[in-house]
Amino acid sequence: MGRAGILYSHVAKAAAALVADGKNPTVDTIRVALGDTGSKSTIAPLLKRWKAEHQEAILEADLGMSVELLQAVKNIYEKMQTDVIDQLEQVQITHQTGVEAAVKQMQQAKAKNVQQEKINTGLRSELERINTTLKQLQTEHHAATVTLSSVQAENVGLNQRLADRATEINALNQQLNQARMQFEHYQEATVR
């Protein structure tokens, strides 16, 4: 009679024991657990079958934690990711609102700047007109001042000449009065 071979139950028991110890069941670790018996070609399909039937146990052994704990961590991660996405969307909305407000303010400032430039241009033109008028008035004032000075000088000269004439008239009147008096005196002297 031939030697008894490795059965599925042997591989399943060894794999379960390895998972319970926190080890990953492989063809080599199963063979060692079975006392270095069984060929790899015999163990491999049986281990594959066991792994297909016990995926959760293998996952727990690979991760070192229970599937429930893994699911809880996954749920927390997904919740955090959803919260972060929501916060990011809110920040993007706030940012977009801020950008739109800044653009609107910039457009208003540009419009106001254009309006101020128009006012400034108008004021420059008005200032140039006023400066031109001021120069004309200054020229006219200077001419009037020169004319006034000339007229005043001429007036002083005429007043002086008038005063001189008045003095001459007074002197002539005195001479005339003297001549009259002498003439009257002469007439009186001749009549006698």
MOGI-V17564 format. One record per residue. RES is the residue in one small letter. SS is DSSP state (a for helix, b for strand, c for the rest). BURIAL is b if it has 9 or more other C-alpha atoms within 8 Angstrom, else e. Layout:
# MOGI-V17564
<<RES/SS/BURIAL> <RES/SS/BURIAL>>
This chain:
# MOGI-V17564
<<m/c/e> <g/c/e> <r/c/e> <a/c/e> <g/c/e> <i/c/b> <l/c/e> <y/a/e> <s/a/e> <h/a/b> <v/a/b> <a/a/b> <k/a/e> <a/a/b> <a/a/b> <a/a/e> <a/a/e> <l/a/b> <v/a/b> <a/a/e> <d/c/e> <g/c/b> <k/c/b> <n/c/b> <p/c/b> <t/c/e> <v/a/b> <d/a/e> <t/a/e> <i/a/b> <r/a/b> <v/a/b> <a/a/e> <l/c/b> <g/c/e> <d/c/e> <t/c/e> <g/c/b> <s/c/e> <k/a/b> <s/a/e> <t/a/b> <i/a/b> <a/a/b> <p/a/e> <l/a/b> <l/a/b> <k/a/e> <r/a/e> <w/a/b> <k/a/b> <a/a/e> <e/a/e> <h/c/e> <q/a/e> <e/a/e> <a/a/e> <i/a/b> <l/a/b> <e/a/b> <a/a/b> <d/a/b> <l/a/e> <g/c/e> <m/c/e> <s/c/e> <v/a/b> <e/a/e> <l/a/e> <l/a/b> <q/a/e> <a/a/e> <v/a/e> <k/a/e> <n/a/e> <i/a/e> <y/a/e> <e/a/e> <k/a/e> <m/a/e> <q/a/e> <t/a/e> <d/a/e> <v/a/e> <i/a/e> <d/a/e> <q/a/e> <l/a/e> <e/a/e> <q/a/e> <v/a/e> <q/a/e> <i/a/e> <t/a/e> <h/a/e> <q/a/e> <t/a/e> <g/a/e> <v/a/e> <e/a/e> <a/a/e> <a/a/e> <v/a/e> <k/a/e> <q/a/e> <m/a/e> <q/a/e> <q/a/e> <a/a/e> <k/a/e> <a/a/e> <k/a/e> <n/a/e> <v/a/e> <q/a/e> <q/a/e> <e/a/e> <k/a/e> <i/a/e> <n/a/e> <t/a/e> <g/a/e> <l/a/e> <r/a/e> <s/a/e> <e/a/e> <l/a/e> <e/a/e> <r/a/e> <i/a/e> <n/a/e> <t/a/e> <t/a/e> <l/a/e> <k/a/e> <q/a/e> <l/a/e> <q/a/e> <t/a/e> <e/a/e> <h/a/e> <h/a/e> <a/a/e> <a/a/e> <t/a/e> <v/a/e> <t/a/e> <l/a/e> <s/a/e> <s/a/e> <v/a/e> <q/a/e> <a/a/e> <e/a/e> <n/a/e> <v/a/e> <g/a/e> <l/a/e> <n/a/e> <q/a/e> <r/a/e> <l/a/e> <a/a/e> <d/a/e> <r/a/e> <a/a/e> <t/a/e> <e/a/e> <i/a/e> <n/a/e> <a/a/e> <l/a/e> <n/a/e> <q/a/e> <q/a/e> <l/a/e> <n/a/e> <q/a/e> <a/a/e> <r/a/e> <m/a/e> <q/a/e> <f/a/e> <e/a/e> <h/a/e> <y/a/e> <q/a/e> <e/a/e> <a/a/e> <t/a/e> <v/a/e> <r/c/e>>
